[in-house]
Amino acid sequence: MKRRRFLQFAASAAAALPAVSRIAWAQESYPTRPVRLLVGYAAGGPADTIARLMAQWLSERLGQQVVIENRVGAASNIAAEAVVRSPPDGYTLLWVTISNAANATLYDKLSFDLNRDIVPIASITRSPAVMEVNPSFPAKTVPEFIAYARANPGKVNMASAGPGSAPHLYAELFKMMTGVDVLQVHYRGSGPALPDLIAGQVQAMFDAVASSIGFIRAGKLRPLAVTTGTRLEVLPDIPTVGDFVPGYEASGWYGIGAPKNTPAQIVDRLNAEINAALADPKMKARFADLGGTVLPGSPADFGKLLADEKEKWGKVIRAANIKAE
């Protein structure tokens, strides 16, 4: 009888547990199955490369596989929309980049609002770019490039990774601040653009350090300057654009977001694991080798970065009248 009464009491108590407690238990056990990280860019590019480093770290720390899913198209809008429409349970995440911040201005009719529909989890790295030219190009410094472009208006072909891409925006900011007239030649990403730059079919490009560093080291590209406010450890002898164009600063960044209404406990768990990666000496070294600088911080810090970058690049897009193709 005692045993029967105990079982009846236990069953009643379990039934009386509020739904909130059961949800909290589910959050504490997160994750119990693989997690998808949607990347809006092709495999092998700088965004994908750094995403895979982070996915490997998270897989080991979370005890579940974090699987990269490349959803290419519309400057990462396809990936973002897929995440926005996913259940807010922490099992579908978005690899957030500068393009996501720029797209709010670049695209007139998006079915989602990044600030409203994506919960910021954590920033990961700031990824600088390098202003580079084909080795046969006559300019060997930024001042020489400016002088040559002014003497040959509209005759310097500068590659970009597509309208509104980071290389395009960096070049437009450079044009606005220097008054040079260069012709933007759009490609479907840095991958197709770099071979033409190396072959001399285009003369210059702003590109992520991560995807260009190998060609620079091999002598196939000549770096003129980096786009960050300070010099890079990976290219210590290369000056910054700001050394010659005061106030110029531009860099990409990466982070992770989730659908709105994702439980705060899951967001905080992921934030803690990501920040642990950014504090790990081996991970920091791997990021640095790709030209990246770690960006530790809270979800609120990442949210502020998103808002600031949306405003900054929105101004450039409007001033240059950039339209999505």
MARGU-525536 format. One record per residue (C-alpha): x, z, y; residue number from 1; residue in three letters. Coordinates in Angstrom, 2 decimals. Layout:
REM residues N
     east       up    north   nr  rest
        X        Z        Y  NUM   ALA
...
END
This chain:
REM residues 325
     east       up    north   nr  rest
     0.00     0.00     0.00    1   MET
     2.79     0.88     2.42    2   LYS
     4.49    -2.44     1.76    3   ARG
     1.21    -4.34     2.25    4   ARG
     0.52    -2.55     5.52    5   ARG
     4.07    -3.27     6.73    6   PHE
     3.69    -6.97     6.01    7   LEU
     0.32    -7.04     7.75    8   GLN
     1.82    -5.33    10.78    9   PHE
     4.79    -7.72    10.87   10   ALA
     2.47   -10.74    10.66   11   ALA
     0.29    -9.39    13.47   12   SER
     3.33    -8.69    15.63   13   ALA
     4.69   -12.19    15.09   14   ALA
     1.35   -13.74    15.97   15   ALA
     1.24   -11.65    19.12   16   ALA
     4.63   -12.83    20.35   17   LEU
     4.07   -14.76    23.57   18   PRO
     4.81   -18.46    23.63   19   ALA
     7.54   -17.78    26.17   20   VAL
     9.46   -15.72    23.63   21   SER
     9.29   -18.48    21.02   22   ARG
    10.49   -21.01    23.61   23   ILE
    13.32   -18.68    24.60   24   ALA
    14.36   -18.42    20.95   25   TRP
    14.43   -22.22    20.69   26   ALA
    16.59   -22.43    23.80   27   GLN
    19.03   -19.84    22.48   28   GLU
    19.47   -21.88    19.30   29   SER
    20.09   -25.11    21.24   30   TYR
    21.17   -27.56    20.03   31   PRO
    19.85   -27.91    16.48   32   THR
    20.27   -31.68    16.25   33   ARG
    22.44   -34.41    17.82   34   PRO
    22.32   -34.89    21.58   35   VAL
    22.25   -38.36    23.18   36   ARG
    24.33   -39.02    26.31   37   LEU
    23.18   -42.26    27.92   38   LEU
    25.88   -44.22    29.78   39   VAL
    24.73   -47.10    31.96   40   GLY
    27.92   -49.09    31.48   41   TYR
    29.58   -51.08    28.73   42   ALA
    31.84   -49.48    26.16   43   ALA
    35.53   -49.45    27.08   44   GLY
    35.13   -49.17    30.84   45   GLY
    36.28   -46.18    32.90   46   PRO
    32.84   -44.51    32.91   47   ALA
    32.50   -44.90    29.15   48   ASP
    36.07   -43.72    28.49   49   THR
    35.65   -40.43    30.36   50   ILE
    32.15   -39.94    28.95   51   ALA
    33.53   -40.15    25.42   52   ARG
    36.19   -37.55    26.19   53   LEU
    33.50   -35.16    27.38   54   MET
    31.19   -36.00    24.47   55   ALA
    33.93   -35.15    21.98   56   GLN
    34.53   -31.80    23.70   57   TRP
    30.83   -30.94    23.79   58   LEU
    30.37   -31.93    20.15   59   SER
    33.03   -29.44    19.13   60   GLU
    31.73   -26.66    21.39   61   ARG
    28.02   -27.09    20.68   62   LEU
    28.31   -27.58    16.94   63   GLY
    26.21   -30.74    17.11   64   GLN
    27.25   -34.34    17.65   65   GLN
    26.94   -35.62    21.23   66   VAL
    26.41   -39.34    20.76   67   VAL
    27.22   -41.88    23.47   68   ILE
    24.53   -44.51    23.90   69   GLU
    25.45   -47.40    26.19   70   ASN
    22.34   -48.59    28.05   71   ARG
    23.79   -51.35    30.21   72   VAL
    21.94   -53.02    33.05   73   GLY
    20.63   -52.79    36.63   74   ALA
    23.60   -50.77    37.85   75   ALA
    22.77   -47.95    35.40   76   SER
    19.08   -47.82    36.37   77   ASN
    18.02   -48.70    32.82   78   ILE
    19.85   -45.67    31.45   79   ALA
    18.53   -43.42    34.22   80   ALA
    14.93   -44.48    33.67   81   GLU
    15.23   -43.88    29.93   82   ALA
    16.43   -40.34    30.57   83   VAL
    13.74   -39.67    33.18   84   VAL
    11.08   -40.62    30.61   85   ARG
    12.58   -38.47    27.84   86   SER
    11.33   -35.00    26.90   87   PRO
    13.02   -32.25    28.96   88   PRO
    14.49   -30.55    25.93   89   ASP
    18.24   -31.08    26.44   90   GLY
    18.57   -33.74    23.76   91   TYR
    18.74   -36.73    26.11   92   THR
    21.26   -36.55    28.95   93   LEU
    22.41   -38.98    31.65   94   LEU
    25.97   -39.85    32.60   95   TRP
    25.60   -39.79    36.39   96   VAL
    27.90   -41.83    38.66   97   THR
    28.26   -42.94    42.26   98   ILE
    26.05   -45.93    41.42   99   SER
    23.10   -43.63    40.75  100   ASN
    23.45   -42.17    44.25  101   ALA
    23.79   -45.63    45.83  102   ALA
    20.88   -47.13    43.92  103   ASN
    18.38   -45.00    45.83  104   ALA
    19.10   -47.20    48.87  105   THR
    20.16   -50.38    47.10  106   LEU
    16.90   -50.83    45.16  107   TYR
    13.63   -50.95    47.09  108   ASP
    11.30   -50.18    44.19  109   LYS
    12.60   -47.74    41.62  110   LEU
    10.16   -46.06    39.27  111   SER
    11.97   -42.75    39.68  112   PHE
    13.72   -40.63    42.28  113   ASP
    17.13   -39.34    41.24  114   LEU
    16.92   -36.13    43.27  115   ASN
    13.39   -35.41    42.07  116   ARG
    13.48   -36.55    38.46  117   ASP
    17.00   -35.65    37.30  118   ILE
    18.25   -32.07    37.05  119   VAL
    21.97   -31.83    37.91  120   PRO
    23.93   -30.06    35.19  121   ILE
    27.58   -30.38    36.17  122   ALA
    30.06   -32.59    37.97  123   SER
    33.05   -33.52    35.82  124   ILE
    35.74   -35.54    37.57  125   THR
    36.38   -37.34    40.80  126   ARG
    37.76   -40.75    39.92  127   SER
    39.79   -42.42    42.63  128   PRO
    40.22   -46.12    43.11  129   ALA
    43.23   -48.18    43.99  130   VAL
    43.40   -51.06    46.43  131   MET
    45.36   -53.68    44.54  132   GLU
    46.39   -57.31    44.81  133   VAL
    47.79   -60.04    42.64  134   ASN
    51.63   -59.81    42.73  135   PRO
    51.81   -63.28    44.33  136   SER
    49.73   -62.18    47.32  137   PHE
    51.93   -62.03    50.45  138   PRO
    50.85   -58.56    51.61  139   ALA
    52.77   -55.61    50.17  140   LYS
    51.21   -52.87    52.30  141   THR
    47.79   -52.09    53.75  142   VAL
    48.88   -53.02    57.32  143   PRO
    50.22   -56.33    56.02  144   GLU
    46.94   -56.93    54.17  145   PHE
    44.93   -56.25    57.33  146   ILE
    47.16   -58.56    59.37  147   ALA
    46.93   -61.34    56.77  148   TYR
    43.13   -61.02    56.48  149   ALA
    42.74   -61.13    60.26  150   ARG
    44.92   -64.23    60.45  151   ALA
    42.94   -65.85    57.61  152   ASN
    39.31   -64.80    58.11  153   PRO
    37.06   -65.46    55.13  154   GLY
    39.93   -66.79    53.02  155   LYS
    40.84   -63.66    51.06  156   VAL
    38.74   -63.37    47.90  157   ASN
    38.12   -59.76    46.91  158   MET
    36.62   -59.09    43.49  159   ALA
    33.87   -56.53    42.95  160   SER
    32.05   -55.18    39.92  161   ALA
    28.74   -56.44    41.30  162   GLY
    26.51   -55.83    44.32  163   PRO
    26.34   -52.14    45.14  164   GLY
    29.03   -51.23    42.62  165   SER
    31.72   -48.74    43.60  166   ALA
    34.37   -51.48    44.17  167   PRO
    31.90   -53.36    46.36  168   HIS
    31.06   -50.27    48.42  169   LEU
    34.72   -49.33    48.84  170   TYR
    35.49   -52.82    50.11  171   ALA
    32.54   -52.83    52.51  172   GLU
    33.63   -49.47    53.93  173   LEU
    37.14   -50.89    54.37  174   PHE
    35.74   -53.96    56.15  175   LYS
    33.62   -51.81    58.45  176   MET
    36.54   -49.59    59.41  177   MET
    39.12   -52.36    59.89  178   THR
    37.03   -55.31    61.05  179   GLY
    38.57   -57.70    58.52  180   VAL
    36.58   -60.62    57.10  181   ASP
    37.11   -60.96    53.34  182   VAL
    34.90   -62.75    50.84  183   LEU
    33.35   -60.58    48.13  184   GLN
    33.28   -62.25    44.70  185   VAL
    30.89   -60.42    42.38  186   HIS
    31.50   -59.98    38.67  187   TYR
    29.52   -58.19    35.99  188   ARG
    31.83   -55.21    36.01  189   GLY
    35.53   -54.53    36.40  190   SER
    36.23   -55.83    32.88  191   GLY
    35.51   -59.49    33.73  192   PRO
    37.02   -59.18    37.23  193   ALA
    40.46   -57.93    36.28  194   LEU
    41.57   -61.00    34.26  195   PRO
    40.75   -63.24    37.24  196   ASP
    42.66   -60.92    39.57  197   LEU
    45.66   -60.97    37.26  198   ILE
    45.43   -64.78    37.00  199   ALA
    45.27   -65.11    40.79  200   GLY
    41.77   -66.62    40.96  201   GLN
    40.89   -63.76    43.30  202   VAL
    43.50   -62.01    45.42  203   GLN
    42.45   -58.38    45.79  204   ALA
    40.18   -55.65    44.48  205   MET
    39.29   -51.99    44.81  206   PHE
    39.14   -50.72    41.23  207   ASP
    39.07   -47.44    39.37  208   ALA
    42.55   -46.15    38.61  209   VAL
    41.50   -45.57    35.00  210   ALA
    40.93   -49.27    34.31  211   SER
    43.82   -50.64    36.39  212   SER
    46.66   -48.20    35.71  213   ILE
    47.89   -50.06    32.62  214   GLY
    48.14   -53.37    34.50  215   PHE
    49.87   -51.66    37.42  216   ILE
    52.46   -50.10    35.13  217   ARG
    53.00   -53.47    33.45  218   ALA
    53.62   -55.13    36.82  219   GLY
    50.58   -57.38    36.52  220   LYS
    48.94   -55.87    39.62  221   LEU
    50.46   -54.55    42.84  222   ARG
    48.92   -51.34    44.20  223   PRO
    48.75   -51.11    47.99  224   LEU
    47.05   -47.72    48.34  225   ALA
    44.75   -45.21    46.68  226   VAL
    41.36   -44.45    48.17  227   THR
    41.50   -40.66    48.02  228   THR
    42.40   -38.33    50.87  229   GLY
    45.70   -37.39    49.21  230   THR
    48.18   -39.12    46.93  231   ARG
    47.64   -39.12    43.18  232   LEU
    49.86   -37.49    40.60  233   GLU
    49.53   -40.57    38.40  234   VAL
    50.69   -42.88    41.26  235   LEU
    52.86   -40.54    43.35  236   PRO
    54.68   -43.26    45.30  237   ASP
    51.52   -45.05    46.45  238   ILE
    50.15   -44.06    49.90  239   PRO
    46.48   -43.54    50.69  240   THR
    44.32   -46.04    52.57  241   VAL
    43.67   -43.23    55.04  242   GLY
    47.36   -43.20    55.95  243   ASP
    46.73   -46.52    57.71  244   PHE
    42.95   -46.43    58.28  245   VAL
    42.25   -42.92    59.59  246   PRO
    39.18   -41.34    58.06  247   GLY
    38.91   -43.72    55.13  248   TYR
    38.10   -41.91    51.87  249   GLU
    36.22   -43.21    48.88  250   ALA
    36.16   -42.19    45.27  251   SER
    33.87   -42.33    42.33  252   GLY
    32.80   -39.33    40.33  253   TRP
    31.12   -38.50    37.07  254   TYR
    28.66   -35.84    36.05  255   GLY
    25.82   -35.10    33.66  256   ILE
    22.12   -34.72    34.39  257   GLY
    18.93   -34.13    32.42  258   ALA
    15.21   -34.83    32.87  259   PRO
    13.41   -32.58    35.33  260   LYS
    11.91   -29.41    33.87  261   ASN
    14.77   -29.05    31.39  262   THR
    14.95   -25.27    30.82  263   PRO
    17.47   -23.48    33.02  264   ALA
    18.98   -21.78    29.98  265   GLN
    19.93   -25.14    28.48  266   ILE
    21.27   -26.40    31.81  267   VAL
    23.39   -23.25    32.18  268   ASP
    24.71   -23.54    28.61  269   ARG
    25.81   -27.13    29.15  270   LEU
    27.28   -26.30    32.54  271   ASN
    29.37   -23.50    31.02  272   ALA
    30.71   -25.73    28.24  273   GLU
    31.57   -28.53    30.67  274   ILE
    33.38   -26.16    33.01  275   ASN
    35.31   -24.80    30.02  276   ALA
    36.54   -28.36    29.40  277   ALA
    37.58   -28.74    33.03  278   LEU
    39.64   -25.53    32.76  279   ALA
    41.34   -26.55    29.52  280   ASP
    44.96   -27.68    30.17  281   PRO
    44.85   -30.46    27.58  282   LYS
    41.60   -31.88    28.89  283   MET
    42.82   -31.65    32.49  284   LYS
    45.95   -33.56    31.48  285   ALA
    43.89   -36.29    29.81  286   ARG
    41.68   -36.65    32.86  287   PHE
    44.75   -36.72    35.13  288   ALA
    46.33   -39.47    33.05  289   ASP
    43.26   -41.55    33.83  290   LEU
    43.65   -40.75    37.51  291   GLY
    40.82   -38.22    37.53  292   GLY
    40.65   -34.86    39.28  293   THR
    38.41   -32.23    37.71  294   VAL
    35.34   -31.12    39.67  295   LEU
    34.21   -27.75    38.29  296   PRO
    31.13   -26.13    39.76  297   GLY
    27.54   -25.01    39.35  298   SER
    24.47   -27.22    38.92  299   PRO
    23.73   -26.55    42.61  300   ALA
    27.21   -27.79    43.56  301   ASP
    26.58   -31.03    41.70  302   PHE
    23.18   -31.38    43.35  303   GLY
    24.81   -31.12    46.77  304   LYS
    27.37   -33.77    45.82  305   LEU
    24.55   -36.12    44.78  306   LEU
    22.72   -35.60    48.07  307   ALA
    25.87   -36.06    50.18  308   ASP
    26.92   -39.24    48.36  309   GLU
    23.42   -40.68    48.56  310   LYS
    23.54   -40.27    52.35  311   GLU
    27.11   -41.58    52.75  312   LYS
    26.72   -44.76    50.75  313   TRP
    23.18   -45.33    51.96  314   GLY
    24.62   -45.79    55.45  315   LYS
    27.18   -48.33    54.18  316   VAL
    24.54   -50.27    52.21  317   ILE
    22.22   -50.48    55.21  318   ARG
    25.00   -51.40    57.65  319   ALA
    26.33   -54.15    55.37  320   ALA
    22.81   -55.25    54.40  321   ASN
    23.70   -55.12    50.71  322   ILE
    20.92   -56.26    48.39  323   LYS
    20.65   -55.85    44.64  324   ALA
    20.69   -59.07    42.66  325   GLU
END
